[in-house]
Amino acid sequence: MAQRRANCINVLSDLSKQSTDLPPSLAAPLEYALASGGKLIRPILCYSAARAIGGDEPADSAAPALELIHTYSLIHDDLPAMDDDDLRRGRPTLHKAFDEATAILVGDGLQARAFELLADAPDLTAEQKVRMIKVLAEASGFNGMVGGQYVDIQSTGKALTLDELKAMHAMKTGALIRASVALGGIAAGATDAQLAALDTYAERIGLAFQVVDDVLDVEGDTATLGKTQGKDEAADKATYVKLLGLEGAKAEAQRLLDEALAALAEFGESADMLRELGRFIVERDR
């Protein structure tokens, strides 16, 4: 897995170098965006899902594509018109380090490049590429991150029910996590039954990820988180902590983890990395 992670990092770090036609003034913010030191949870989920099926090498093109989509979404989420954040992964957000127009364009370019990576994947069949592009497009668009972000913005200052909150985060955060696991499964040739089990795992882990984010927004600190602590409360956003209380939110994260792990029972030891990632997502401090 360390080699797979290194491969993904190399693809990302080489992107600005490969784009030789870029104006120098655009290459710098592109390099800044891709060198932000993320945890690579989505690429590692992709590799781990492929390994659960039988081999992670086919995910070499899908994994960096997922991180490009994730990075684009963070760049746009941080913009003043969205969440208006000044700090991301311990550094000034892209629009602060450069400017808003540059941040928008870099995000747009990263999104396009992600689909180009999938289309050019050398070790995938045409059918696999089409399926994976469709899955990633849906997770990124109106039924996924875009729709979830819109609902989040429109819901600021409003009271949401628990079901409404879950639906919002299933799109905003959960959709790309589910796509990450699905792409790994598709790349490795998973059956429909295997993909269904992987999706149950991913759906639970995706929600748990957001529950833990809400807990950390209350209990964490800015230096450890690498982003502004207390931002959700200050913006009067609906959160699991607001609806369930701090201990209730922690219990919900644990419940979701237990259900995610149960969904992997049929895979045996080949899914141990997915199990480890699930526990990391719930137990992390940033």
N, C-alpha and C positions, 0 to 999 in steps of 0.2 A: 504493500500500500504506500510505503514511503516513496518508492519509485514512481508510482502512478501520480502521487501528489506533486512530485518534482516535475514530471512531464507537463502537468497542467500549468504549473507556475512558469515553466519555460515558454509554453505557447503564449501565455498572457504577456510575459515580459518581452517577447519577440515581436509582438503585434505592432508597436510603434516603429520598430526598426524595419519591419517588412513594408511598412507604408511609406515608401521612398518618395512618393509624389506629394506628400503632405507639406503644407507650408510649415516652416520651423516654428511659427507661433502657435500652431495647432498640435504639433508633435509634443511639445512640452506639457500641456494639460492632459493629453492622452496618456503620456508616461506617468504623470502624477496620479491619474485615476486608477491605472492598472498596478501601481506599486503601493497600494494603500494598506497591504498587510491584513487582508481579511482571513477569516477562519477556514474558508473553502468548504463549508459544511455541505453545500449543494453538490459540488463536484465529488466530494468523498461519498456522499449518499449514492450518487450515480455509480461510482466504481463499486461500492459495497453491494448494491443491488445486483450488478452484473456478476460479482463474485458469488453471491448467494445462488445464482442460477448455474454457474459453472466456469466463469472466467471473466476477468475484468478488462482484458486488453481491448475488446471491441468498443469500450466506452471512452477511448482516448480522444475522440473528436467531440463527443457529447459533453464531457465534463467541463472543458474550458468554455464551451458555448453557454452552459448554464451560469458560470461565473460572470460572463460578459453581460448576460441579461440581468443578473442580480445587481451588478455594479451600476449598470444603466439606471435601474429602478431606484437605487439609493441616491444617485446624483440628482435625479429628477424629484424624488421625495424631499430632498433637502432644500429645494429652491424656495425663495420667499413666497411664491404663490401657493406652495404646498405646505410642508411642515416648518419651513423657515428655520433651519438649523445651521449653526455656525461651526459645529464640530462633528467629525465623523472619523471613527477609528483612531482617535487621538490626534487628529490633524484638522486644520481648517477645511471645511467643505470646499468642493471644487469651485463653486461660484464665489466663495470668499477668497480663495487663493488666486483666482483669475477674474472671471466676471460671469454674469448670468447667461449671456448669449453663448459664450464658450461652453459653459456647463450643459446647456440644452443640446448643443450640436455634438459634443462629445458623447453624451448619452444616446442621442439618435444614432450616431455612428457605431457605437458598441452594440446596440440592438441589431442593426443590420448585419454587422460582422458575425454575430452569433449564428444567424441562419445561414450565412455563407459557409461557416465552418461545417455545419451539418450537411449542407448540399455537396460539399467537396470531400466529405469523409471517405477515405480510400478503402476502408475495411467493412463497409456496410453495403447491403444490397439497396437497389432503388426502392423497393417496398419498405425497408426499414427506414430509409431517409424520409420518405413521405410521411410515414407514421410519426416519426420523431419530430419532424418540423410541425406537423399538425398539433401534436401534444404541446409542444413548447409555445406555439403561437396562441393556442387557446389559454394556456396558463398565464401568458403575458398580457392578454388583451381584455376585452370588456367583460368576459366571464371569469377573469383572473385578477391580476395585479391592478390593471387600470380601473376596472369596476370597483375593486375593493378600496383603492385609494380614493376614488370619487365618493363612495359611501362614507368613508372615514372623514373626509373634509366636510361633507354635508351634515354629518352627525355631531360635529364639534359643538359642545354646549347643550346637547340634547340627551334625554334619557333613553337608553336602549334596553330592551329586554336581553336576557342571556342568549336566547335563540338568535336575536338580531345581531348581537355581538359576534357570536360564533360564525354566522353566515358571512359577516363582513371580513373576518380574519381568515375564513376558509378561502376567500378570494385573494385578499391582499398578501397574506403570508403563506398560507397553506398550499395554494395552487402551484407555486414554483417548487415547493418541497415535494409535492406529489409528482410533478413532472420530472424532477431529478431522479426519483426512484423508478418511475416508468421508463425513462430513457435508458437507464442502465439495464432494466429487464428486457426491453425491446432489443437493445444492442446484443445481448447475450442469448437471444432466442427463447425467451420465456414463453410458456404456454399461457392461454387465457386464464386458467385457474391460478397459475403462479402470479401473473400480473394482478389478479384480483386480491390475492393475499398480500402482495407487496403494497397495493394501494391502500388497503385497510391500515397497515402499519404506517404508511406515509401520512394518511389523513389524520391519524391520532397524533403523530409526532409533529405535524404542522401546527395543529392547535396548541399542543403543549409548548411549542416554541414561543408562541405569542403570549401564552399565560405566564411563562417564565420571564419574558420581556417586561410584562406589566409588573411582576413582582420586583424585578431588578430596578425598574424606574422608581420604586419606592425605597428599596433596601440598599441599592448599589450606590456607588459614588462616581463622579464624573471621571476621575483619573483612571479608575479600573475599567469602567464601561467604555471609555473612549468616545463617548457622546454625552450630551447634556443630560444629567440626572434630574428627575422631577419635571421633565418637559410635558409629559401627558397630563399631570395634575394641573400644572400652570395653564395649559391650554384647555382645561375642562373637557378632556376626552373621555369617552366611555372606555373603561378597562375592566378586566376580570377582578382586580382588587377592589374597584369601586362597587361592583355588583356582588362579589362573594366574600369580601373581606380578605385580609392578607393570608390568614391561615386557610381559609376556604379556597383561595386561589392555589396555594401550594398543594392542597389535597387534590384539587382538580388536575393539576399537572401530573401528580403521581398516578391518579386513576387513568389518565390518558396514556401514560407510559406503560402501565400494566397491560392495557388493552393492545397497545402496539406490539409489545413483546409476545403476547399470546398469539397474535396473527402470524408470527414467524415460526410457530411450532413445527410445521411440516418441513422446514428447510434444514434442520439440524445444525451442525457446526458451521456449515458454509455461510450462515447468516450471522455469525458472531460479531462481525464488524458492524452490521446494522444494529445489533443489540447494544453494542458499546456506544455507538453514536446516539442512540435514543437516550441512554443514561446520561451521556455528556450534555445533551440538549437540556435535560431537566435539571442537572446538577451544576451547570456552568455559573460563573459569576460575572459574565460580561456578554 
